[in-house]
Amino acid sequence: MLTAKEQSTYRQIVGQMNWAIQGTRPDMAFELLDMSTKLKQTTVGDLSRAVKTVNRLKDVRSMIAFPRLSNRVSDWRIVIFTDASLCNINKGAGSTAAYVVWLAGNQGKCCPLAWHTNKIKRVVRSTIAAEALSLQEGLECGYYYRQMLEDIMKLQRNIIPMIAYVDNKSVIDALNSTKLVDDKRLRIDIAAINESLSRNEVKDIRWCPEKYHLADCMTKRGASGYNLLEVFHGGRFSEEFI
């Protein structure tokens, strides 16, 4: 275990990482979440890992490009990527959820609006439950920023279409099937998402392969954040999402 002085150093590192990750480095969000769960009982190994993580942060340039989007609102859309990992924090008792929200225009140009990684509020027993709860959180964030844009620009409600991407086919199957999922608590969350689709609050929820999914690196250790940073640095989606 760390001494009191080492514990203070560890907390400082976590705080500094939080500032950087909220600003320009969502690809390191899982590292921050995992480190923050160990603030009460921190080992020398945790401190060593924190120092290595800081070095990784310094190795990559941090920036966000905000390209000029089309002046026509009809070209805009809210694009959301959500992901989850089952039982990978808190010694296997907690699961991770993450989302990234963009305002996209034509030709794949996009500006990030928000990103977040957090521990799922309740204990889940399956990957589909974790993915569905993460999707629900991402959609709620999308609703918030869309309504803000509509209020600022005095637009009609839900005039900007919203599209979400997940990398779990079971979630897509559950949304498109008349058969209820076995988890009775999850049925309510699936029903809430389906209601948003039926009311045209969400235009579409699509499946995306894990290797192209931009939020994948935000929920697990070791996943590459290259694709996510490339979109942040260039201000443009790859061809898969244009």
C-alpha positions in Angstrom: 0.0 0.0 0.0 1.1 3.6 -0.6 2.3 5.9 2.2 0.3 9.1 2.9 2.7 11.2 0.8 2.5 8.7 -2.1 -1.3 8.6 -1.8 -1.3 12.4 -2.2 0.9 12.2 -5.3 -1.5 9.6 -6.8 -4.5 11.8 -6.2 -2.7 14.7 -7.9 -2.0 12.6 -10.9 -5.6 11.5 -11.2 -6.8 15.1 -10.9 -4.4 16.3 -13.6 -5.4 13.4 -15.9 -9.1 14.3 -15.4 -8.4 17.8 -16.6 -6.6 16.6 -19.8 -9.1 13.9 -20.6 -12.1 16.2 -20.2 -10.4 18.6 -22.5 -8.9 16.7 -25.4 -8.1 13.0 -24.6 -11.3 10.8 -24.4 -9.2 7.9 -25.6 -7.7 7.7 -22.1 -11.0 8.0 -20.3 -11.1 4.3 -19.1 -7.7 4.6 -17.6 -8.9 7.5 -15.5 -12.1 5.8 -14.5 -10.2 2.6 -13.4 -7.6 4.7 -11.5 -10.3 6.7 -9.7 -11.9 3.6 -8.3 -8.7 2.9 -6.4 -8.3 6.1 -4.5 -9.1 4.6 -1.1 -6.8 1.5 -1.4 -3.9 2.3 -3.7 -0.9 0.1 -4.2 2.6 0.9 -5.6 1.6 -0.9 -8.8 -1.3 1.5 -9.2 1.0 4.5 -8.8 3.5 3.0 -11.3 0.7 2.5 -13.8 -0.5 6.1 -13.3 3.0 7.5 -14.1 3.1 5.4 -17.3 -0.4 6.6 -18.2 0.8 10.2 -17.8 3.8 9.5 -20.1 1.3 8.1 -22.7 -0.7 11.3 -22.5 2.4 13.3 -23.2 3.4 11.2 -26.2 0.4 12.1 -28.3 -0.5 15.7 -29.3 -3.8 16.8 -27.9 -6.1 18.9 -30.1 -9.7 19.1 -31.4 -10.6 20.4 -34.9 -13.9 22.2 -35.4 -14.5 22.4 -39.1 -17.1 24.7 -40.6 -20.3 22.8 -41.1 -23.0 23.5 -43.7 -25.2 26.6 -43.1 -28.2 24.5 -43.9 -29.7 22.8 -40.9 -31.1 20.0 -43.2 -27.5 18.8 -43.6 -26.9 18.4 -39.9 -27.3 15.4 -37.7 -26.4 14.3 -34.2 -24.2 11.2 -34.2 -23.7 9.2 -31.1 -21.3 6.3 -30.4 -22.0 4.2 -27.2 -20.1 1.3 -25.8 -19.9 -0.8 -22.6 -17.8 -3.5 -21.0 -19.1 -6.0 -18.5 -17.6 -6.4 -15.0 -14.2 -4.9 -15.8 -13.7 -2.5 -12.8 -14.0 -2.7 -9.0 -12.6 -6.2 -9.0 -15.2 -7.5 -11.4 -18.2 -6.1 -9.6 -18.6 -3.0 -11.8 -19.2 -2.4 -15.5 -18.2 0.5 -17.7 -20.3 2.7 -20.1 -19.1 5.4 -22.4 -20.5 7.6 -25.2 -19.3 10.3 -27.6 -21.6 12.8 -29.2 -21.0 14.7 -32.4 -22.7 17.3 -34.5 -22.1 16.2 -38.1 -22.6 18.0 -41.4 -22.1 17.0 -45.0 -19.0 15.3 -46.4 -18.4 13.7 -43.0 -17.4 16.9 -41.3 -18.1 16.7 -37.5 -17.6 18.7 -34.3 -17.5 16.9 -30.9 -20.2 18.0 -28.4 -19.6 15.7 -25.4 -17.9 12.5 -24.3 -18.1 10.6 -21.0 -17.0 7.4 -19.4 -18.5 6.2 -16.1 -19.4 3.2 -14.0 -22.8 1.8 -14.8 -25.1 2.8 -11.8 -26.4 -0.7 -11.2 -24.8 -4.1 -11.3 -25.7 -5.8 -14.6 -25.5 -9.5 -15.4 -25.1 -9.5 -19.1 -23.3 -7.6 -21.9 -26.6 -6.7 -23.6 -27.8 -5.0 -20.3 -24.6 -3.0 -20.1 -24.8 -2.0 -23.8 -28.4 -1.0 -23.5 -27.9 1.2 -20.4 -24.9 2.8 -22.1 -27.0 3.5 -25.2 -29.7 5.1 -23.1 -27.2 7.4 -21.4 -25.7 8.4 -24.8 -29.2 9.1 -26.3 -30.1 11.3 -23.3 -27.0 13.3 -23.8 -27.9 13.7 -27.5 -31.4 14.9 -26.6 -29.9 17.5 -24.3 -27.5 19.0 -26.9 -30.0 18.8 -29.7 -32.6 20.7 -27.7 -30.0 23.3 -26.8 -29.2 23.8 -30.5 -32.8 24.0 -31.4 -33.5 26.6 -28.6 -30.5 28.8 -29.6 -31.4 28.7 -33.3 -35.2 28.7 -32.7 -35.8 25.5 -34.7 -38.6 23.0 -34.6 -38.3 20.2 -32.1 -36.4 17.1 -33.3 -35.7 18.7 -36.7 -32.0 17.5 -36.4 -32.0 13.7 -36.9 -30.1 11.6 -34.3 -28.3 8.4 -35.2 -26.6 6.1 -32.7 -24.0 3.4 -33.3 -23.4 0.3 -31.1 -21.1 -2.6 -31.6 -23.4 -5.2 -29.9 -25.8 -7.0 -32.3 -27.9 -8.3 -29.4 -29.0 -4.8 -28.6 -30.1 -4.2 -32.2 -31.9 -7.6 -32.3 -33.7 -6.8 -29.0 -34.9 -3.4 -30.4 -36.1 -5.0 -33.7 -37.7 -8.1 -32.2 -41.1 -8.6 -30.7 -39.7 -11.2 -28.3 -38.9 -9.8 -24.9 -35.5 -10.1 -23.4 -35.1 -12.5 -20.4 -33.9 -9.7 -18.0 -37.1 -8.2 -16.8 -35.4 -5.0 -15.6 -33.8 -4.6 -19.0 -37.2 -4.8 -20.7 -38.1 -1.3 -19.4 -34.9 0.2 -20.8 -35.4 -1.5 -24.2 -39.0 -0.2 -24.2 -37.8 3.3 -23.5 -35.4 3.2 -26.4 -38.0 1.8 -28.7 -40.4 4.5 -27.7 -37.9 7.1 -28.8 -37.6 5.4 -32.1 -41.3 5.2 -32.6 -41.7 8.9 -31.7 -39.0 9.8 -34.2 -36.8 11.3 -31.4 -34.1 9.0 -32.7 -33.9 8.4 -36.4 -31.9 5.1 -36.3 -29.7 2.9 -34.2 -27.1 1.0 -36.2 -24.6 -1.7 -35.6 -20.9 -0.9 -36.1 -18.0 -3.4 -36.1 -15.9 -3.1 -33.0 -12.7 -2.2 -35.0 -14.4 0.9 -36.4 -16.4 1.8 -33.2 -15.1 5.1 -31.9 -16.0 4.6 -28.3 -14.5 1.2 -27.9 -11.3 2.5 -26.4 -13.2 4.4 -23.7 -14.5 1.2 -22.0 -11.6 -1.2 -21.8 -7.8 -1.2 -21.3 -5.6 -1.9 -24.3 -8.1 -0.9 -27.0 -6.6 1.4 -29.6 -7.7 5.0 -29.5 -6.2 5.9 -32.9 -9.5 6.0 -34.8 -11.1 8.3 -32.2 -8.1 10.7 -32.1 -8.0 10.8 -35.9 -11.6 12.1 -36.0 -10.9 14.6 -33.2 -7.7 15.9 -35.0 -9.2 15.9 -38.5 -12.8 17.0 -37.8 -14.1 14.3 -40.2 -15.6 10.9 -40.0 -14.1 8.0 -42.0 -16.0 6.7 -45.0 -17.9 4.1 -42.9 -20.0 6.9 -41.3 -20.4 9.4 -44.1 
